[in-house]
Amino acid sequence: MRKLIFLLGLIFITGCVPVLIGTGVIGGYLLSNDSAIGKIKIGYSQLWDICIEKLEEMEAEITQTDESKGIIQAKILENFITIKIDSLIPKTQRLKVSVRKYLLPQPQFAQKVFFEIAKDAEEIEW
């Protein structure tokens, strides 16, 4: 109820159009793609170790890990990073790196982390 009164108050103070445009832009932006996804040709456990090592090199604070589900969550400054590893076949994994800062997507930072991990994975022979 308070939110409804607040929104109605904003409409009367600022006019309908700016409020409606503003909410559409923010809603669409929060739902936009915030991740880098790709296939990495390497074993699951090797990719897991590379992801952990790369986050440590980047001085990330690893907040949660679940190797059985393939999820790593970390924080670098105000950037919240989620890494998801899905095994497609024994030597091919799908790697998804998502980054958000203050709930807003950071696709460039996600790509940077993804390519750093992929570069290290290329150096390992399987």
HELIX and SHEET records of a PDB file:
HELIX    1   1 ARG A    2  THR A   14  1                                  13    
HELIX    2   2 CYS A   16  LEU A   30  1                                  15    
HELIX    3   3 TYR A   44  GLU A   57  1                                  14    
HELIX    4   4 PRO A  107  GLU A  123  1                                  17    
SHEET    1   A 5 SER A  35  ILE A  40  0                                        
SHEET    2   A 5 THR A  92  LYS A 101 -1                                        
SHEET    3   A 5 ASN A  79  ILE A  89 -1                                        
SHEET    4   A 5 ILE A  71  ILE A  76 -1                                        
SHEET    5   A 5 GLU A  61  ASP A  66 -1                                        
SHEET    1   B 3 SER A  35  ILE A  40  0                                        
SHEET    2   B 3 THR A  92  LYS A 101 -1                                        
SHEET    3   B 3 LEU A 104  PRO A 105 -1                                        
END                                                                             
